[in-house]
Amino acid sequence: MSNSYLRLSGVHRHYGEGATKVRVLDQADLVVESGELVALVAPSGAGKSTLLHLCGLLESPQEGEVEIVGNKTSKLSDRGRTQLRRNTVGYVYQFHHLLPEFTALENVTMPQLIAGKSPAEANVRAMELLDILGVAPRATHRPAELSGGEQQRVAIARAAANHPRVILADEPTGNLDPGTSDLVFAALQGLIRTEGAAALIATHNHDLAKRADRIVTIKDGKVVPHSL
Ligand SMILES: Nc1ncnc2c1ncn2[C@@H]1O[C@H](COP(=O)(O)OP(=O)(O)OP(=O)(O)O)[C@@H](O)[C@H]1O
């Protein structure tokens, strides 16, 4: 099978109609391979969140195809899309959205229990991820007892819990100071390498973007290579 875990071909997405129509993506193409981290850098309103939502099957394009691990999604039912998303995509947001009443470990075990893993298996995987991300010593802490960078690393562990082939992140360090951003980005990068996922990360942080394998931007509705 091809290693192109994420593939967009001829994707078109607009909002509204007539005078209020906003064309965000027009004949946009993008391929991200296994183990590759692509940074998405574009001005506010250019369509970064839209692109991530399309890649994560949270929105559908009006035209074109989004393929995840070889699965064409344009003809899938809502149920099929949800299932594919659950099995293949991990999403990291700017704000961690961890469940406050649960520990770091429980936050990472939970999506695995929902996916049908045994508690023992889920625990092993959660500890492995917390370890890769450098937060294993905080496993029994609740989110309020963690620093911002630790919270975000736990959120990354949670997103990766079910071995997603595609990891999408929308400003994952947008809420953190520069030193902590560095640490969190390095942890995310290490995870992507270890797991062989394909990652697309929207960021305003140019220093971090430069550490990605490739940088892309959105121009005239297309996803194009970018250099900083
Ligand atoms: N549901 C919607 N209805 C109408 N217009 C929308 C909708 N969602 C996004 N847009 C418009 O589409 C364009 C792209 O929005 P998007 O949120 O993808 O940009 P972005 O690059 O992520 O911006 P930011 O960096 O400010 O978060 C913007 O002009 C926005 O106003």
Ligand as a Chemical Component Dictionary entry (heavy atoms), coordinates in Angstrom:
data_LIG
# 
_chem_comp.id                   LIG 
_chem_comp.type                 NON-POLYMER 
_chem_comp.pdbx_formal_charge   0 
_chem_comp.three_letter_code    LIG 
# 
loop_
_chem_comp_atom.comp_id 
_chem_comp_atom.atom_id 
_chem_comp_atom.alt_atom_id 
_chem_comp_atom.type_symbol 
_chem_comp_atom.charge 
_chem_comp_atom.model_Cartn_x 
_chem_comp_atom.model_Cartn_y 
_chem_comp_atom.model_Cartn_z 
_chem_comp_atom.pdbx_ordinal 
LIG N1  N1  N 0 -18.975 28.331 8.699  1  
LIG C1  C1  C 0 -18.545 29.372 7.974  2  
LIG N2  N2  N 0 -19.390 30.175 7.334  3  
LIG C2  C2  C 0 -18.963 31.201 6.587  4  
LIG N3  N3  N 0 -17.677 31.519 6.405  5  
LIG C3  C3  C 0 -16.773 30.755 7.025  6  
LIG C4  C4  C 0 -17.158 29.635 7.840  7  
LIG N4  N4  N 0 -16.015 29.071 8.327  8  
LIG C5  C5  C 0 -14.979 29.802 7.844  9  
LIG N5  N5  N 0 -15.433 30.802 7.061  10 
LIG C6  C6  C 0 -14.601 31.782 6.328  11 
LIG O1  O1  O 0 -13.643 31.047 5.563  12 
LIG C7  C7  C 0 -12.356 31.651 5.616  13 
LIG C8  C8  C 0 -11.328 30.676 6.154  14 
LIG O2  O2  O 0 -11.586 30.427 7.540  15 
LIG P1  P1  P 0 -10.618 29.533 8.429  16 
LIG O3  O3  O 0 -11.200 29.488 9.804  17 
LIG O4  O4  O 0 -10.382 28.247 7.747  18 
LIG O5  O5  O 0 -9.275  30.403 8.417  19 
LIG P2  P2  P 0 -7.925  30.260 9.265  20 
LIG O6  O6  O 0 -6.803  30.369 8.300  21 
LIG O7  O7  O 0 -7.997  29.030 10.091 22 
LIG O8  O8  O 0 -7.992  31.559 10.173 23 
LIG P3  P3  P 0 -7.389  31.861 11.653 24 
LIG O9  O9  O 0 -5.883  31.780 11.538 25 
LIG O10 O10 O 0 -7.858  33.263 11.903 26 
LIG O11 O11 O 0 -7.974  30.858 12.573 27 
LIG C9  C9  C 0 -12.515 32.899 6.461  28 
LIG O12 O12 O 0 -12.683 33.995 5.590  29 
LIG C10 C10 C 0 -13.773 32.646 7.260  30 
LIG O13 O13 O 0 -14.428 33.856 7.557  31 
# 
loop_
_chem_comp_bond.comp_id 
_chem_comp_bond.atom_id_1 
_chem_comp_bond.atom_id_2 
_chem_comp_bond.value_order 
_chem_comp_bond.pdbx_ordinal 
LIG N1  C1  SING 1  
LIG C1  N2  SING 2  
LIG C1  C4  DOUB 3  
LIG N2  C2  DOUB 4  
LIG C2  N3  SING 5  
LIG N3  C3  DOUB 6  
LIG C3  C4  SING 7  
LIG C3  N5  SING 8  
LIG C4  N4  SING 9  
LIG N4  C5  DOUB 10 
LIG C5  N5  SING 11 
LIG N5  C6  SING 12 
LIG C6  O1  SING 13 
LIG C6  C10 SING 14 
LIG O1  C7  SING 15 
LIG C7  C8  SING 16 
LIG C7  C9  SING 17 
LIG C8  O2  SING 18 
LIG O2  P1  SING 19 
LIG P1  O3  DOUB 20 
LIG P1  O4  SING 21 
LIG P1  O5  SING 22 
LIG O5  P2  SING 23 
LIG P2  O6  DOUB 24 
LIG P2  O7  SING 25 
LIG P2  O8  SING 26 
LIG O8  P3  SING 27 
LIG P3  O9  DOUB 28 
LIG P3  O10 SING 29 
LIG P3  O11 SING 30 
LIG C9  O12 SING 31 
LIG C9  C10 SING 32 
LIG C10 O13 SING 33 
# 
